[in-house]
Amino acid sequence: MGNKFIDGIALTIAIIGAVNWGLIGFFDFNLVAAIFGSMTWFSRIIYALVGICGLYLICFYMRLGDSSAEA
């Protein structure tokens, strides 16, 4: 359960970050800033978590490639 649970959380947070970037790109609307304030300490934590999850998912992507080569 350990890695699968962390993978799911990281993927969910990265998707939320991607949706936020889509809203910024298409509508110039920053959902995180609208909910938590512009660059408050809490919004900075959200942005940091999205970044950390993105970096973690690079490793997840590499593991995904390794498992498909073995099959």
N, CA, C and O atoms as CSV, one atom per row, in Angstrom:
chain,resi,resn,atom,element,x,y,z
A,1,MET,N,N,0.815,-1.195,0.000
A,1,MET,CA,C,0.000,0.000,0.000
A,1,MET,C,C,0.858,1.257,0.000
A,1,MET,O,O,0.423,2.288,-0.514
A,2,GLY,N,N,2.049,1.207,0.554
A,2,GLY,CA,C,2.875,2.384,0.758
A,2,GLY,C,C,3.130,3.217,-0.480
A,2,GLY,O,O,2.724,4.378,-0.542
A,3,ASN,N,N,3.799,2.638,-1.473
A,3,ASN,CA,C,4.139,3.406,-2.659
A,3,ASN,C,C,2.915,3.769,-3.485
A,3,ASN,O,O,2.847,4.870,-4.031
A,4,LYS,N,N,1.964,2.880,-3.585
A,4,LYS,CA,C,0.769,3.156,-4.373
A,4,LYS,C,C,-0.023,4.318,-3.782
A,4,LYS,O,O,-0.565,5.143,-4.519
A,5,PHE,N,N,-0.091,4.383,-2.466
A,5,PHE,CA,C,-0.791,5.462,-1.791
A,5,PHE,C,C,-0.090,6.798,-2.032
A,5,PHE,O,O,-0.741,7.795,-2.344
A,6,ILE,N,N,1.232,6.819,-1.889
A,6,ILE,CA,C,2.006,8.044,-2.131
A,6,ILE,C,C,1.914,8.453,-3.597
A,6,ILE,O,O,1.795,9.639,-3.904
A,7,ASP,N,N,1.971,7.472,-4.511
A,7,ASP,CA,C,1.829,7.774,-5.936
A,7,ASP,C,C,0.485,8.437,-6.219
A,7,ASP,O,O,0.411,9.401,-6.980
A,8,GLY,N,N,-0.569,7.923,-5.608
A,8,GLY,CA,C,-1.903,8.488,-5.818
A,8,GLY,C,C,-2.028,9.903,-5.288
A,8,GLY,O,O,-2.621,10.764,-5.938
A,9,ILE,N,N,-1.468,10.150,-4.104
A,9,ILE,CA,C,-1.515,11.502,-3.540
A,9,ILE,C,C,-0.713,12.467,-4.408
A,9,ILE,O,O,-1.178,13.566,-4.712
A,10,ALA,N,N,0.484,12.059,-4.807
A,10,ALA,CA,C,1.325,12.922,-5.635
A,10,ALA,C,C,0.649,13.224,-6.969
A,10,ALA,O,O,0.685,14.358,-7.448
A,11,LEU,N,N,0.043,12.221,-7.556
A,11,LEU,CA,C,-0.642,12.418,-8.830
A,11,LEU,C,C,-1.833,13.353,-8.674
A,11,LEU,O,O,-2.068,14.203,-9.533
A,12,THR,N,N,-2.582,13.208,-7.597
A,12,THR,CA,C,-3.734,14.073,-7.346
A,12,THR,C,C,-3.303,15.524,-7.163
A,12,THR,O,O,-3.913,16.428,-7.735
A,13,ILE,N,N,-2.263,15.753,-6.373
A,13,ILE,CA,C,-1.782,17.119,-6.152
A,13,ILE,C,C,-1.236,17.713,-7.449
A,13,ILE,O,O,-1.458,18.892,-7.727
A,14,ALA,N,N,-0.526,16.915,-8.243
A,14,ALA,CA,C,-0.001,17.412,-9.510
A,14,ALA,C,C,-1.132,17.748,-10.482
A,14,ALA,O,O,-1.026,18.717,-11.233
A,15,ILE,N,N,-2.193,16.978,-10.480
A,15,ILE,CA,C,-3.343,17.269,-11.338
A,15,ILE,C,C,-4.020,18.562,-10.905
A,15,ILE,O,O,-4.411,19.371,-11.746
A,16,ILE,N,N,-4.158,18.760,-9.602
A,16,ILE,CA,C,-4.726,20.015,-9.100
A,16,ILE,C,C,-3.858,21.194,-9.541
A,16,ILE,O,O,-4.376,22.232,-9.955
A,17,GLY,N,N,-2.543,21.032,-9.451
A,17,GLY,CA,C,-1.631,22.080,-9.924
A,17,GLY,C,C,-1.761,22.327,-11.416
A,17,GLY,O,O,-1.716,23.472,-11.866
A,18,ALA,N,N,-1.921,21.263,-12.181
A,18,ALA,CA,C,-2.078,21.412,-13.630
A,18,ALA,C,C,-3.384,22.127,-13.978
A,18,ALA,O,O,-3.419,22.953,-14.889
A,19,VAL,N,N,-4.449,21.810,-13.256
A,19,VAL,CA,C,-5.728,22.504,-13.474
A,19,VAL,C,C,-5.576,23.986,-13.141
A,19,VAL,O,O,-6.100,24.843,-13.853
A,20,ASN,N,N,-4.859,24.286,-12.059
A,20,ASN,CA,C,-4.628,25.685,-11.703
A,20,ASN,C,C,-3.860,26.410,-12.805
A,20,ASN,O,O,-4.207,27.536,-13.160
A,21,TRP,N,N,-2.817,25.775,-13.352
A,21,TRP,CA,C,-2.068,26.386,-14.447
A,21,TRP,C,C,-2.930,26.545,-15.695
A,21,TRP,O,O,-2.783,27.524,-16.427
A,22,GLY,N,N,-3.821,25.600,-15.941
A,22,GLY,CA,C,-4.741,25.736,-17.066
A,22,GLY,C,C,-5.671,26.925,-16.887
A,22,GLY,O,O,-5.935,27.667,-17.833
A,23,LEU,N,N,-6.164,27.100,-15.667
A,23,LEU,CA,C,-7.024,28.255,-15.388
A,23,LEU,C,C,-6.262,29.568,-15.556
A,23,LEU,O,O,-6.813,30.550,-16.055
A,24,ILE,N,N,-5.003,29.584,-15.142
A,24,ILE,CA,C,-4.189,30.782,-15.318
A,24,ILE,C,C,-3.977,31.064,-16.807
A,24,ILE,O,O,-4.108,32.204,-17.252
A,25,GLY,N,N,-3.651,30.030,-17.565
A,25,GLY,CA,C,-3.372,30.202,-18.990
A,25,GLY,C,C,-4.587,30.592,-19.810
A,25,GLY,O,O,-4.503,31.472,-20.666
A,26,PHE,N,N,-5.709,29.949,-19.557
A,26,PHE,CA,C,-6.897,30.202,-20.371
A,26,PHE,C,C,-7.716,31.402,-19.909
A,26,PHE,O,O,-8.250,32.144,-20.734
A,27,PHE,N,N,-7.819,31.596,-18.604
A,27,PHE,CA,C,-8.748,32.606,-18.078
A,27,PHE,C,C,-8.077,33.658,-17.197
A,27,PHE,O,O,-8.761,34.533,-16.665
A,28,ASP,N,N,-6.748,33.594,-17.031
A,28,ASP,CA,C,-6.018,34.509,-16.156
A,28,ASP,C,C,-6.616,34.508,-14.748
A,28,ASP,O,O,-6.762,35.556,-14.120
A,29,PHE,N,N,-6.959,33.310,-14.268
A,29,PHE,CA,C,-7.555,33.141,-12.947
A,29,PHE,C,C,-6.734,32.141,-12.154
A,29,PHE,O,O,-6.627,30.974,-12.533
A,30,ASN,N,N,-6.157,32.599,-11.055
A,30,ASN,CA,C,-5.343,31.750,-10.197
A,30,ASN,C,C,-6.216,31.261,-9.045
A,30,ASN,O,O,-6.523,32.018,-8.124
A,31,LEU,N,N,-6.607,30.005,-9.100
A,31,LEU,CA,C,-7.502,29.427,-8.095
A,31,LEU,C,C,-6.864,29.391,-6.713
A,31,LEU,O,O,-7.531,29.676,-5.719
A,32,VAL,N,N,-5.594,29.050,-6.638
A,32,VAL,CA,C,-4.910,28.996,-5.341
A,32,VAL,C,C,-4.885,30.383,-4.702
A,32,VAL,O,O,-5.151,30.519,-3.508
A,33,ALA,N,N,-4.568,31.408,-5.486
A,33,ALA,CA,C,-4.544,32.775,-4.955
A,33,ALA,C,C,-5.945,33.237,-4.568
A,33,ALA,O,O,-6.107,33.978,-3.599
A,34,ALA,N,N,-6.952,32.807,-5.315
A,34,ALA,CA,C,-8.324,33.202,-4.993
A,34,ALA,C,C,-8.792,32.574,-3.684
A,34,ALA,O,O,-9.523,33.205,-2.921
A,35,ILE,N,N,-8.375,31.342,-3.420
A,35,ILE,CA,C,-8.812,30.652,-2.202
A,35,ILE,C,C,-7.961,31.044,-0.995
A,35,ILE,O,O,-8.500,31.332,0.073
A,36,PHE,N,N,-6.641,31.058,-1.155
A,36,PHE,CA,C,-5.747,31.221,-0.014
A,36,PHE,C,C,-5.065,32.579,0.052
A,36,PHE,O,O,-4.369,32.856,1.029
A,37,GLY,N,N,-5.236,33.433,-0.943
A,37,GLY,CA,C,-4.575,34.738,-0.972
A,37,GLY,C,C,-3.327,34.685,-1.827
A,37,GLY,O,O,-2.716,33.632,-2.009
A,38,SER,N,N,-2.963,35.845,-2.347
A,38,SER,CA,C,-1.818,35.931,-3.247
A,38,SER,C,C,-0.511,35.843,-2.467
A,38,SER,O,O,-0.173,36.753,-1.710
A,39,MET,N,N,0.204,34.776,-2.649
A,39,MET,CA,C,1.511,34.508,-2.058
A,39,MET,C,C,1.523,34.622,-0.532
A,39,MET,O,O,2.472,35.145,0.052
A,40,THR,N,N,0.466,34.130,0.099
A,40,THR,CA,C,0.484,33.975,1.550
A,40,THR,C,C,1.343,32.763,1.871
A,40,THR,O,O,1.735,32.024,0.968
A,41,TRP,N,N,1.635,32.553,3.131
A,41,TRP,CA,C,2.472,31.402,3.487
A,41,TRP,C,C,1.780,30.098,3.127
A,41,TRP,O,O,2.438,29.122,2.764
A,42,PHE,N,N,0.449,30.076,3.226
A,42,PHE,CA,C,-0.271,28.843,2.901
A,42,PHE,C,C,-0.275,28.579,1.396
A,42,PHE,O,O,-0.117,27.435,0.968
A,43,SER,N,N,-0.452,29.619,0.597
A,43,SER,CA,C,-0.420,29.417,-0.856
A,43,SER,C,C,0.980,29.014,-1.311
A,43,SER,O,O,1.123,28.231,-2.250
A,44,ARG,N,N,2.007,29.538,-0.658
A,44,ARG,CA,C,3.376,29.132,-0.994
A,44,ARG,C,C,3.608,27.662,-0.664
A,44,ARG,O,O,4.325,26.970,-1.386
A,45,ILE,N,N,3.009,27.181,0.419
A,45,ILE,CA,C,3.102,25.758,0.765
A,45,ILE,C,C,2.417,24.917,-0.312
A,45,ILE,O,O,2.932,23.870,-0.707
A,46,ILE,N,N,1.262,25.371,-0.785
A,46,ILE,CA,C,0.553,24.649,-1.856
A,46,ILE,C,C,1.425,24.565,-3.100
A,46,ILE,O,O,1.570,23.495,-3.691
A,47,TYR,N,N,2.010,25.704,-3.500
A,47,TYR,CA,C,2.882,25.708,-4.683
A,47,TYR,C,C,4.095,24.797,-4.474
A,47,TYR,O,O,4.503,24.092,-5.397
A,48,ALA,N,N,4.668,24.808,-3.278
A,48,ALA,CA,C,5.817,23.946,-2.992
A,48,ALA,C,C,5.428,22.470,-3.063
A,48,ALA,O,O,6.179,21.656,-3.600
A,49,LEU,N,N,4.253,22.121,-2.522
A,49,LEU,CA,C,3.786,20.727,-2.594
A,49,LEU,C,C,3.580,20.279,-4.036
A,49,LEU,O,O,3.927,19.155,-4.398
A,50,VAL,N,N,3.017,21.158,-4.856
A,50,VAL,CA,C,2.829,20.814,-6.270
A,50,VAL,C,C,4.188,20.580,-6.935
A,50,VAL,O,O,4.340,19.641,-7.716
A,51,GLY,N,N,5.168,21.420,-6.633
A,51,GLY,CA,C,6.508,21.245,-7.190
A,51,GLY,C,C,7.172,19.959,-6.731
A,51,GLY,O,O,7.778,19.249,-7.534
A,52,ILE,N,N,7.061,19.659,-5.456
A,52,ILE,CA,C,7.644,18.430,-4.915
A,52,ILE,C,C,6.978,17.210,-5.542
A,52,ILE,O,O,7.649,16.237,-5.885
A,53,CYS,N,N,5.656,17.266,-5.691
A,53,CYS,CA,C,4.949,16.143,-6.316
A,53,CYS,C,C,5.359,15.979,-7.775
A,53,CYS,O,O,5.479,14.857,-8.268
A,54,GLY,N,N,5.573,17.092,-8.461
A,54,GLY,CA,C,6.051,17.011,-9.842
A,54,GLY,C,C,7.402,16.326,-9.922
A,54,GLY,O,O,7.628,15.490,-10.797
A,55,LEU,N,N,8.306,16.678,-9.009
A,55,LEU,CA,C,9.620,16.029,-8.992
A,55,LEU,C,C,9.502,14.553,-8.640
A,55,LEU,O,O,10.192,13.716,-9.221
A,56,TYR,N,N,8.637,14.237,-7.696
A,56,TYR,CA,C,8.421,12.839,-7.330
A,56,TYR,C,C,7.873,12.054,-8.517
A,56,TYR,O,O,8.259,10.906,-8.735
A,57,LEU,N,N,6.979,12.668,-9.279
A,57,LEU,CA,C,6.368,11.962,-10.404
A,57,LEU,C,C,7.343,11.718,-11.550
A,57,LEU,O,O,7.105,10.852,-12.391
A,58,ILE,N,N,8.440,12.476,-11.592
A,58,ILE,CA,C,9.489,12.151,-12.564
A,58,ILE,C,C,10.033,10.757,-12.248
A,58,ILE,O,O,10.237,9.945,-13.152
A,59,CYS,N,N,10.264,10.485,-10.969
A,59,CYS,CA,C,10.728,9.148,-10.562
A,59,CYS,C,C,9.658,8.100,-10.834
A,59,CYS,O,O,9.971,6.987,-11.256
A,60,PHE,N,N,8.400,8.449,-10.596
A,60,PHE,CA,C,7.279,7.551,-10.880
A,60,PHE,C,C,7.240,7.212,-12.374
A,60,PHE,O,O,7.013,6.063,-12.751
A,61,TYR,N,N,7.461,8.208,-13.204
A,61,TYR,CA,C,7.469,8.007,-14.651
A,61,TYR,C,C,8.604,7.067,-15.062
A,61,TYR,O,O,8.422,6.214,-15.931
A,62,MET,N,N,9.750,7.220,-14.450
A,62,MET,CA,C,10.879,6.340,-14.751
A,62,MET,C,C,10.588,4.904,-14.301
A,62,MET,O,O,10.930,3.952,-15.003
A,63,ARG,N,N,9.955,4.748,-13.132
A,63,ARG,CA,C,9.589,3.401,-12.667
A,63,ARG,C,C,8.564,2.765,-13.595
A,63,ARG,O,O,8.600,1.558,-13.834
A,64,LEU,N,N,7.665,3.566,-14.110
A,64,LEU,CA,C,6.659,3.074,-15.038
A,64,LEU,C,C,7.302,2.534,-16.301
A,64,LEU,O,O,6.884,1.506,-16.832
A,65,GLY,N,N,8.321,3.235,-16.779
A,65,GLY,CA,C,9.055,2.779,-17.952
A,65,GLY,C,C,9.823,1.511,-17.706
A,65,GLY,O,O,9.919,0.662,-18.592
A,66,ASP,N,N,10.379,1.361,-16.504
A,66,ASP,CA,C,11.125,0.149,-16.146
A,66,ASP,C,C,10.223,-1.062,-16.072
A,66,ASP,O,O,10.611,-2.142,-16.517
A,67,SER,N,N,9.021,-0.915,-15.519
A,67,SER,CA,C,8.127,-2.065,-15.371
A,67,SER,C,C,7.576,-2.524,-16.718
A,67,SER,O,O,7.302,-3.712,-16.890
A,68,SER,N,N,7.410,-1.617,-17.670
A,68,SER,CA,C,6.900,-2.025,-18.972
A,68,SER,C,C,7.973,-2.742,-19.785
A,68,SER,O,O,7.650,-3.551,-20.654
A,69,ALA,N,N,9.249,-2.455,-19.511
A,69,ALA,CA,C,10.325,-3.131,-20.220
A,69,ALA,C,C,10.472,-4.589,-19.745
A,69,ALA,O,O,10.903,-5.451,-20.510
A,70,GLU,N,N,10.110,-4.856,-18.477
A,70,GLU,CA,C,10.239,-6.198,-17.947
A,70,GLU,C,C,9.129,-7.120,-18.440
A,70,GLU,O,O,9.327,-8.332,-18.517
A,71,ALA,N,N,7.983,-6.574,-18.770
A,71,ALA,CA,C,6.831,-7.395,-19.132
A,71,ALA,C,C,6.949,-7.978,-20.515
A,71,ALA,O,O,6.053,-8.694,-20.961
